[in-house]
Amino acid sequence: MHPYLFELASLMAIFAFAIVSPGADLAMVMRQSIVQGRRAAIVTSFGIGAALMLHVTYTILGLGLIISQSIYLFNIVKWCGVAYLVYIGIKALRAGKADLSVEAMGGEEDRGRQTALRAFGLGFLANALNPKAVFFFLSIFSTVVGAHTPIAVKFGYGLVMATCLIAWFVGVSLFMTTPKMQAAFSRMSQWIDRTSGLVFIALGIKLAMEKAH
């Protein structure tokens, strides 16, 4: 096997577990699917994938090492992430009852409840403001990827990882927005908002307790 293919296979074996593990990204996509609909959830998934490329880029350029070694920079990223998670959690708690019926979902484009830019930004910020991603990508790239691997190849690894991440969350979006799932969640929209709000706030509190290693 070509060494680059071996590196990619090793990266993906580790990354596969990170993709499916519960966290702010999954909570965001699930809430977008349930409350805003399929289109918004899919756009949010692309925002998460774009943020992954941001993490890969600064890791390759060496900025991840600087952040991980600087308590000051780490805390800036961490508290921005905490503030963002708590903010969207409070917004979810204050949201009113949403119409999640199949008929309403059919007119999703006409409702204009959330622009594509906002949906993309929600996903991008949820992932970009997660300081744990700094250590994750720094650790797997430093242990799995060789020091002499060309930068272009490393970016290629990142593109493959981002594509797989987007594909996973698009799959979640499609599943969560099937007519049966929408009908099931339609009667519980306010409880869904309250639950997701508490989840985001809990994730924010958990992040606030994280310390640089």
C-alpha positions in Angstrom: 0.0 0.0 0.0 1.2 3.5 -0.8 2.4 5.3 2.4 0.0 8.2 1.7 -3.0 5.8 1.4 -1.9 4.1 4.6 -1.8 7.5 6.4 -5.2 8.4 5.1 -6.6 5.0 6.1 -5.2 5.5 9.6 -6.6 9.0 9.9 -10.0 7.9 8.8 -10.0 5.0 11.2 -9.6 7.4 14.1 -11.8 10.1 12.6 -14.7 7.7 12.1 -15.2 7.5 15.9 -15.0 11.3 16.2 -17.7 11.8 13.5 -20.3 9.7 15.2 -19.6 10.7 18.8 -22.3 13.0 20.3 -21.3 16.6 20.7 -22.3 20.2 19.8 -22.1 19.5 16.0 -24.6 16.6 16.2 -26.9 18.5 18.5 -26.8 21.5 16.2 -27.7 19.4 13.1 -30.5 17.5 14.9 -32.1 20.7 16.1 -31.7 22.4 12.7 -33.4 19.3 11.1 -36.3 19.3 13.5 -36.9 23.0 13.9 -35.7 24.6 10.6 -36.0 21.7 8.2 -34.0 19.7 5.7 -32.5 22.5 3.7 -31.2 24.4 6.7 -29.8 21.3 8.3 -27.9 20.3 5.1 -26.5 23.9 4.8 -25.5 23.7 8.5 -23.7 20.4 7.7 -21.6 22.2 5.1 -20.7 24.9 7.6 -19.4 22.2 10.0 -17.3 20.7 7.2 -15.9 24.1 6.3 -14.9 24.7 9.9 -13.1 21.3 9.9 -11.0 22.6 7.0 -10.2 25.6 9.2 -8.9 23.3 11.9 -6.9 21.3 9.4 -5.4 24.4 7.9 -4.1 26.0 11.1 -2.9 22.5 12.3 -0.8 22.1 9.1 0.5 25.7 9.3 1.6 25.1 12.9 -0.8 27.5 14.5 -2.5 24.6 16.4 0.7 24.0 18.3 0.9 27.6 19.2 -2.7 27.7 20.6 -2.2 24.4 22.5 0.9 25.8 24.2 -0.5 29.2 25.0 -3.0 29.3 27.9 -4.0 32.8 26.9 -4.9 31.9 23.3 -6.5 28.6 24.4 -8.8 30.5 26.8 -9.8 33.0 24.2 -11.0 30.2 21.9 -12.5 28.3 24.8 -14.6 31.2 26.2 -15.7 32.2 22.8 -17.0 28.7 22.4 -18.7 28.7 25.8 -20.4 32.0 25.0 -21.6 30.8 21.7 -23.0 27.5 23.0 -24.8 29.2 25.9 -26.2 31.8 23.6 -27.7 29.4 21.2 -28.9 27.3 24.2 -30.8 30.3 25.6 -32.2 31.1 22.2 -33.5 27.6 21.9 -35.1 27.8 25.4 -36.9 31.0 24.5 -38.1 29.7 21.1 -41.9 29.4 20.6 -43.8 26.4 19.2 -42.8 25.6 15.6 -45.0 24.1 12.9 -43.2 20.9 12.0 -46.0 19.3 10.1 -45.3 17.7 6.7 -47.5 20.3 5.0 -45.5 23.1 6.6 -42.2 21.5 5.7 -43.3 21.4 2.1 -43.4 25.2 2.1 -40.1 25.5 3.9 -38.5 27.7 1.2 -41.4 30.2 1.4 -41.3 30.6 5.1 -37.9 32.3 5.1 -37.3 31.6 8.8 -33.5 31.1 8.4 -31.3 32.2 5.6 -28.7 29.9 4.1 -25.9 32.2 5.4 -27.2 31.9 8.9 -27.6 28.2 8.7 -24.1 27.8 7.4 -22.8 30.2 10.1 -24.4 28.2 12.9 -22.7 25.0 11.8 -19.3 26.8 11.1 -19.2 28.5 14.5 -20.4 25.4 16.4 -17.3 23.5 15.1 -14.8 26.4 14.8 -15.2 27.5 18.4 -14.4 24.1 19.8 -10.9 24.2 21.3 -11.0 20.4 21.7 -10.7 20.3 17.9 -7.3 22.0 18.3 -5.9 19.1 20.3 -7.7 16.4 18.2 -6.3 17.5 14.9 -2.9 18.4 16.4 -2.6 15.0 18.0 -3.7 12.8 15.0 -1.7 14.8 12.5 1.4 14.7 14.6 1.1 11.0 15.4 -0.3 9.5 12.1 1.0 11.9 9.4 4.7 11.9 8.6 6.7 15.0 8.9 7.8 14.7 5.3 4.3 14.3 3.9 3.8 17.2 1.4 1.4 20.0 2.5 -0.8 19.4 -0.5 -1.3 15.8 0.5 -2.1 16.9 4.1 -4.8 19.3 2.7 -6.0 16.4 0.6 -6.5 14.4 3.8 -8.4 17.3 5.3 -10.7 17.5 2.3 -11.5 13.7 2.5 -12.2 14.1 6.2 -14.4 17.2 5.6 -16.3 15.4 2.9 -17.0 12.4 5.1 -18.1 14.7 8.0 -20.5 16.5 5.7 -21.8 13.3 4.3 -22.5 12.0 7.8 -24.4 15.1 8.9 -26.3 15.3 5.6 -27.4 11.7 6.3 -28.5 12.7 9.7 -30.4 15.7 8.2 -32.2 13.4 5.7 -33.2 10.9 8.3 -34.4 13.5 10.8 -36.5 15.2 8.2 -38.4 12.2 6.8 -42.2 12.6 7.0 -42.5 10.0 9.8 -39.8 11.7 11.9 -41.3 15.1 11.3 -44.8 13.9 12.3 -43.4 12.4 15.4 -41.5 15.5 16.4 -44.3 17.9 15.4 -46.2 17.4 18.7 -43.1 18.0 20.8 -41.5 21.0 19.2 -41.4 23.1 22.4 -39.9 20.3 24.4 -37.4 19.7 21.7 -36.3 23.3 21.8 -36.1 23.2 25.6 -34.1 20.0 25.6 -31.7 21.1 22.9 -31.3 24.4 24.7 -30.3 22.6 27.9 -28.0 20.3 25.9 -26.2 23.3 24.4 -25.9 25.0 27.8 -24.6 21.8 29.3 -22.0 21.5 26.5 -21.0 25.1 27.2 -20.5 24.4 30.9 -18.6 21.2 30.1 -16.4 23.2 27.7 -15.9 25.9 30.4 -14.4 23.2 32.6 -11.9 22.1 29.9 -8.2 22.9 30.6 -5.3 23.1 28.3 -3.2 20.0 28.4 
